[in-house]
Amino acid sequence: MEPCMGFKSKHLKLTTYGTHWSSAGATWYGSPNGAGSDGGSCGYGNAVSRPPFSSMVTGIGPSLYKSGKECGACYQIKCSKSAHPSCSGKPVRVVITDFCPGGPCVTDSAHFDLSGTAFGAMAVAGEEEKLRDAGVLKIQFARVACDYSGKTIMFHVDQGSNSNYFAVVIEYEEGDGDLLGVALKEANTNSSAGLEEWRAMQQSWGAVWKLDAGSQLQPPFSIRLTSQYSQQTLVARNVIPKNWKPGATYRSLVNYL
């Protein structure tokens, strides 16, 4: 695997600290110190409880979820003493990993259904349980860049993949966090003019992208990502090996930051 970081930026980049804050409602679900659900609708599975997500995750209402296109996006959230006396006022970062389909998630203009861990992280130290008793909490949120401290992008091959159909969960994209487009390049597929031939993948659901080729695919595969917010491109060369297996996870050598 060789890194190839060909960035093409069309928009301003996100920063890792929130500057433009908006109001939202917040609740929490699952166990008090857990990761919400087991994976959530984005398809990350038990990765939500492990580093770098580390249970700091959230389900999101439809206004921000956008049919799964925002899976992987990062937000800073905070609450003030005026909302609840146990609020610290300090921002914490969460990642969208799930969808919240009803109740205040629909009626609020924006709503975060946080893991118990993430909800408690907004509290003054030692008052996490008091804050979790708040019910629906008024918070502020800001979109920020994801920063996983040097962790590279991972590709988890869907169990249903075969020689003609390839689907993959894409994890730990820094920067925008969410993806506008994904493309796959098979082995030895350059055009007569020497140009690389990329095949567009479709978003299947959440963070899962698929290619239904209709004929046998030729590994190893390179994967090209285009980020949603800044529209930067990034290529993970030969990240899926010739002897790839359904259910396996493959680590690239690249990331956006």
C-alpha positions as CSV (number, residue, x, y, z in Angstrom):
1,M,0.0,0.0,0.0
2,E,1.4,3.4,-0.9
3,P,0.0,6.7,0.2
4,C,-1.3,9.1,-2.4
5,M,-2.6,12.4,-1.1
6,G,-3.9,14.3,-4.1
7,F,-6.0,17.0,-2.5
8,K,-8.4,19.2,-4.6
9,S,-10.1,21.8,-2.4
10,K,-13.2,23.6,-3.7
11,H,-14.5,25.0,-0.4
12,L,-13.2,26.3,2.9
13,K,-11.8,23.7,5.3
14,L,-13.4,22.9,8.6
15,T,-11.4,23.8,11.8
16,T,-11.1,21.5,14.8
17,Y,-12.7,24.1,17.1
18,G,-16.3,25.4,16.8
19,T,-16.7,29.0,16.0
20,H,-20.3,29.2,14.6
21,W,-22.7,27.9,17.3
22,S,-26.3,26.9,16.8
23,S,-29.0,25.7,19.2
24,A,-30.3,22.1,19.5
25,G,-32.0,19.8,21.8
26,A,-30.2,16.8,23.3
27,T,-31.2,13.5,24.9
28,W,-29.2,10.3,25.6
29,Y,-29.9,6.6,25.1
30,G,-28.3,3.2,26.0
31,S,-26.4,2.6,29.2
32,P,-25.2,5.7,31.2
33,N,-21.5,5.0,30.4
34,G,-22.0,3.3,27.1
35,A,-21.9,4.0,23.3
36,G,-25.7,4.3,22.7
37,S,-26.7,1.5,20.5
38,D,-24.5,-1.4,19.2
39,G,-23.2,0.3,16.1
40,G,-26.1,2.4,15.0
41,S,-27.6,3.0,11.5
42,C,-24.3,4.2,10.0
43,G,-22.9,0.7,10.1
44,Y,-19.8,1.2,12.2
45,G,-20.7,-1.8,14.4
46,N,-18.8,-2.3,17.7
47,A,-16.2,0.2,16.5
48,V,-18.3,2.9,18.2
49,S,-17.2,1.8,21.6
50,R,-13.5,1.5,20.7
51,P,-10.8,4.2,20.1
52,P,-10.9,6.6,18.4
53,F,-14.7,6.9,18.7
54,S,-14.5,5.8,22.3
55,S,-18.3,6.0,22.8
56,M,-18.2,9.7,22.1
57,V,-21.0,9.3,19.5
58,T,-24.4,10.5,18.7
59,G,-27.6,9.7,16.9
60,I,-29.0,12.7,15.0
61,G,-32.3,13.9,13.9
62,P,-33.3,13.9,10.2
63,S,-32.4,17.6,9.7
64,L,-28.7,16.8,10.1
65,Y,-28.6,13.1,9.3
66,K,-29.6,13.7,5.6
67,S,-30.4,10.0,4.9
68,G,-27.0,8.9,6.2
69,K,-24.9,11.3,4.2
70,E,-23.6,12.9,7.4
71,C,-22.4,9.6,8.9
72,G,-18.9,10.2,10.3
73,A,-19.3,14.0,10.6
74,C,-18.0,15.6,13.8
75,Y,-19.6,18.2,16.0
76,Q,-18.6,20.0,19.1
77,I,-21.4,20.3,21.7
78,K,-21.7,22.2,24.9
79,C,-24.3,23.2,27.5
80,S,-24.4,26.2,29.8
81,K,-25.3,26.7,33.4
82,S,-28.5,28.4,32.2
83,A,-29.6,25.1,30.7
84,H,-28.7,23.0,33.7
85,P,-26.5,23.7,36.8
86,S,-24.4,20.6,36.1
87,C,-23.3,21.9,32.7
88,S,-19.6,22.7,32.5
89,G,-19.8,25.0,29.4
90,K,-16.8,23.2,27.9
91,P,-17.2,21.8,24.4
92,V,-16.8,18.1,23.7
93,R,-16.5,16.4,20.3
94,V,-18.9,13.7,19.1
95,V,-19.3,11.7,15.8
96,I,-22.5,10.9,14.0
97,T,-23.0,7.2,14.1
98,D,-26.7,6.7,14.3
99,F,-30.2,8.1,13.3
100,C,-32.8,9.2,15.7
101,P,-36.2,8.9,14.0
102,G,-38.9,10.1,16.4
103,G,-40.0,12.3,19.3
104,P,-37.8,15.5,19.8
105,C,-35.4,14.3,17.1
106,V,-38.2,15.2,14.6
107,T,-39.9,18.1,16.4
108,D,-36.7,20.0,17.2
109,S,-35.0,21.9,14.4
110,A,-31.8,20.0,15.3
111,H,-31.5,17.2,17.9
112,F,-28.6,15.1,19.2
113,D,-29.5,11.7,20.8
114,L,-26.2,11.2,22.5
115,S,-24.6,8.1,24.0
116,G,-24.6,8.2,27.8
117,T,-20.9,8.7,27.7
118,A,-21.1,11.8,25.4
119,F,-24.0,13.3,27.3
120,G,-22.2,13.0,30.6
121,A,-19.0,14.5,29.1
122,M,-20.8,17.9,29.0
123,A,-21.1,17.9,32.8
124,V,-18.9,19.3,35.5
125,A,-16.6,16.5,36.8
126,G,-18.5,14.4,39.3
127,E,-22.0,15.6,38.2
128,E,-22.5,13.4,35.1
129,E,-25.4,11.5,36.6
130,K,-27.2,14.7,37.6
131,L,-26.9,16.0,34.0
132,R,-28.1,12.7,32.6
133,D,-31.3,13.2,34.7
134,A,-32.0,16.5,32.9
135,G,-34.4,15.1,30.3
136,V,-34.3,17.1,27.1
137,L,-31.4,19.5,27.4
138,K,-30.8,22.7,25.5
139,I,-27.3,22.6,24.0
140,Q,-25.2,24.5,21.4
141,F,-23.5,22.7,18.5
142,A,-20.9,23.5,15.8
143,R,-19.6,21.5,12.9
144,V,-15.9,20.8,13.2
145,A,-13.2,18.8,11.6
146,C,-12.6,15.3,12.8
147,D,-9.1,14.7,14.2
148,Y,-8.2,11.1,15.1
149,S,-4.5,12.0,16.1
150,G,-2.8,10.2,13.2
151,K,-5.1,7.2,12.8
152,T,-5.4,6.2,9.2
153,I,-8.6,5.4,7.3
154,M,-10.0,1.9,7.7
155,F,-12.0,-0.2,5.2
156,H,-14.2,-2.9,6.7
157,V,-15.5,-5.2,4.0
158,D,-19.2,-6.1,4.2
159,Q,-20.0,-9.7,4.9
160,G,-22.2,-9.9,1.8
161,S,-19.3,-9.0,-0.6
162,N,-18.3,-11.5,-3.3
163,S,-16.3,-11.5,-6.5
164,N,-19.0,-9.5,-8.4
165,Y,-20.3,-7.3,-5.6
166,F,-18.1,-5.3,-3.3
167,A,-19.3,-3.2,-0.3
168,V,-17.3,-1.6,2.4
169,V,-17.7,0.5,5.6
170,I,-15.3,3.4,5.6
171,E,-14.1,4.6,9.0
172,Y,-12.1,7.3,10.7
173,E,-12.0,10.0,7.9
174,E,-10.4,13.0,9.4
175,G,-11.3,16.5,8.3
176,D,-14.9,16.6,7.0
177,G,-15.6,13.1,8.3
178,D,-18.4,12.5,5.8
179,L,-18.1,11.6,2.1
180,L,-19.5,13.0,-1.1
181,G,-18.3,10.2,-3.3
182,V,-16.3,7.0,-3.4
183,A,-14.8,5.2,-6.4
184,L,-12.9,1.9,-6.9
185,K,-10.1,1.1,-9.3
186,E,-9.4,-2.5,-10.1
187,A,-5.9,-3.9,-10.8
188,N,-4.5,-3.2,-14.3
189,T,-7.3,-1.0,-15.4
190,N,-5.8,2.0,-17.2
191,S,-7.3,3.3,-20.4
192,S,-5.5,3.2,-23.8
193,A,-4.4,6.7,-23.1
194,G,-2.8,5.7,-19.9
195,L,-5.5,7.2,-17.6
196,E,-6.7,5.5,-14.5
197,E,-10.2,4.0,-14.8
198,W,-12.3,4.6,-11.7
199,R,-15.8,3.0,-11.1
200,A,-18.2,5.1,-9.0
201,M,-19.5,3.3,-5.9
202,Q,-23.0,4.0,-4.5
203,Q,-23.9,4.8,-1.0
204,S,-25.7,1.7,0.2
205,W,-26.7,3.0,3.6
206,G,-25.0,5.0,6.3
207,A,-21.2,4.7,5.9
208,V,-21.5,1.6,3.6
209,W,-20.5,2.1,-0.1
210,K,-21.1,-0.6,-2.7
211,L,-20.2,-1.5,-6.3
212,D,-22.5,-4.1,-8.0
213,A,-20.2,-4.8,-10.9
214,G,-22.2,-7.5,-12.7
215,S,-18.9,-9.3,-13.5
216,Q,-15.9,-10.5,-11.7
217,L,-13.8,-7.7,-10.1
218,Q,-10.0,-7.9,-10.3
219,P,-8.2,-7.1,-7.0
220,P,-6.2,-5.5,-5.5
221,F,-8.5,-2.5,-5.3
222,S,-7.6,1.2,-4.8
223,I,-10.3,3.4,-3.2
224,R,-10.7,7.1,-4.0
225,L,-12.6,9.2,-1.5
226,T,-14.1,12.7,-2.0
227,S,-15.0,14.5,1.1
228,Q,-18.5,16.1,1.5
229,Y,-17.8,19.6,2.8
230,S,-14.5,20.6,1.2
231,Q,-14.6,18.2,-1.7
232,Q,-11.0,17.1,-1.3
233,T,-10.0,13.8,-2.9
234,L,-7.8,11.2,-1.4
235,V,-6.6,7.8,-2.8
236,A,-5.8,4.7,-0.8
237,R,-3.7,2.7,-3.3
238,N,-4.1,-1.1,-3.3
239,V,-5.7,-0.9,0.1
240,I,-7.9,-4.0,-0.6
241,P,-5.5,-6.9,-1.2
242,K,-5.8,-9.6,-3.9
243,N,-6.8,-12.2,-1.3
244,W,-9.4,-10.0,0.5
245,K,-12.1,-11.6,2.7
246,P,-15.6,-10.6,3.5
247,G,-15.7,-9.3,7.1
248,A,-12.1,-8.3,7.1
249,T,-10.8,-4.8,7.9
250,Y,-7.9,-3.3,6.0
251,R,-5.9,-0.2,7.1
252,S,-4.8,2.4,4.6
253,L,-1.7,4.5,4.9
254,V,-3.6,7.8,4.4
255,N,-6.0,10.3,5.9
256,Y,-7.1,13.9,5.3
257,L,-5.2,15.6,8.1
